[in-house]
Amino acid sequence: MNIGPLKEIKILDLSTMIAAPFGATLLADFGAEVTKVEIPGKGDTLRTVGPWKDEEPLRWPGLARNKKSLTLDIRTEKGKEVLKKLIAKSDVVIENFRPGTLEKWGIGYEEMKKHNPDIILSRVSGYGQTGPYSSKAGFGTPGTAFSGHTGISGFPDRPPVSPAYSLLDYITGIYIALATVSALYHRDVNEDGEGQSIDMGLYESMFRMLEFLVAEYDQNNKVRERSPGLSGHSSPAGTYGTKDDKFIVLVCSTDSTFDRLAEAMGRKDMLEDDRYYTNAVRLEHDDEVQKIVSGWIKIHTQKELMDKLDEYGVPVSPIYTIEDIFNDPHYQARENIVEIEHPRLGSVKIPGVVPKFSKTPGSIRHRAPDLGEHNDEILGESLGLSKEDIQSLKEEGVI
């Protein structure tokens, strides 16, 4: 049952891979009706990305849930005509082609407005629609390096480290979802509200989160080098080994947090010591602080530390594997992992819907679609094409 806050919104998802499609999925989770437009015979490139089980792509069920699949070659004249009819019935179009591609095909934003003046076009590209690099190909890992994030990640005596998964793409998807609902709000609540285009460069979503780098270089002329964890921000902070050869992450981002840690360690004397009593002075003596804290942690098991530090209100977590997550009672209680049907695997587990709304919660209403699964429904029921018209489009390779 769809009672999500976006249940009346219709979205055309022309995008591929992760960033923009993830944004569309977030909107679909909260009720938007999302039609994913895919190339006939090929589909979204994400369908060919691992991991797999046999020949089934295992990312697809989580990233394409709540969407309907329409195969349509929008590069063809007949494909463009169908797309324009869909645009006339939609609120939002989401795309992530290289800048200028839709315009080259004759279906850019100005053309879309002719068929729907209120349409919102959300655009993702590697470097944005403008600027000297706008025409460059862009993927998440290069974009992460361009944003400045990779340059500060890792250890100073080793090469910089890229994230182990498509972090930038997912963050960009969140920005696109936020921007899209903001544009919808502006259009729908203002008397003179109208549609608009949204321009997001992949690298910009990560760069927006690095305001401390901007301020530090601007005011102190400092070029921050790579470091692990929150080095240079808080002391103590980092990853620590335990007595039973496990690991925890601990951070004291505020002085009150360190006060509680010192009490838990039986080292209240540190709170009166000029070297340790504030975060600023602890950072100046970080090596000494880390030696004290890591030495105390090393004589306790992971469970002992969790129990002790939870008791004193110190932010700490064991470093989880996905197996740990599957077995954790908190994940289960929050329904962070849910099970859905799959036409060939029987069932698959995927992340649940977040955040949780009290009155209009999001939901997983249907599984990720097979390629072109909803062609007849969308073209026949929504656009009113006859069976003969649909068959003709299929024979011509348009769908």
Salt bridges, closest charged atoms under 4 A:
ASP13 OD2 - LYS36 NZ 3.30
ASP13 OD2 - LYS67 NZ 2.82
ASP29 OD2 - ARG65 NH2 2.68
GLU38 OE1 - ARG47 NE 2.88
ASP44 OD2 - LYS36 NZ 2.98
GLU56 OE1 - HIS342 NE2 3.52
GLU56 OE2 - ARG344 NE 2.29
ASP73 OD1 - ARG75 NE 2.88
GLU77 OE2 - LYS80 NZ 3.02
GLU81 OE2 - LYS84 NZ 3.63
ASP91 OD1 - ARG187 NH2 2.94
GLU95 OE2 - ARG123 NE 2.55
GLU103 OE2 - ARG123 NH1 3.00
GLU110 OE1 - LYS113 NZ 3.54
GLU111 OE2 - LYS84 NZ 3.48
GLU111 OE1 - LYS114 NZ 3.36
GLU111 OE2 - HIS115 NE2 2.97
ASP157 OD1 - ARG158 NE 3.66
ASP188 OD1 - ARG187 NE 2.67
GLU211 OE1 - ARG208 NH1 3.95
GLU216 OE2 - LYS222 NZ 3.84
GLU216 OE2 - ARG224 NH2 2.86
ASP255 OD1 - ARG282 NH2 3.03
ASP269 OD1 - ARG267 NE 2.86
ASP273 OD2 - ARG275 NH2 2.81
GLU288 OE1 - ARG275 NH1 3.48
ASP307 OD2 - LYS303 NZ 2.77
GLU339 OE2 - LYS349 NZ 3.85
ASP370 OD1 - ARG344 NH2 2.82
GLU373 OE2 - ARG367 NH2 2.91
GLU377 OE2 - LYS68 NZ 2.43
GLU396 OE2 - LYS78 NZ 2.86
